[in-house]
């Protein structure tokens, strides 16, 4: 398929320059996206660690066996 404006792309050197410029922009965008992904990954890890530290205290307090053991001890 021929480009709409064949005159713009008939010069191979100009096409190379255009493609190189587009590649540079895409590489810069890729770096920005990778940095954003790294930031999100760091945040996810931070939240996961915080949840991991808060869950044991809550899970132990809410464990069904503990409450049952306390009630059983009251009746003995």
Buried (B, 14 or more C-beta within 10 A) or exposed (E): EEEEEEEEEEEEEEEEEEEEEEEEEEEEEEEEEEEEEEEEEEEEEEEEEEEEEEEEEEEEEEEEEEEEEEEEEEEE
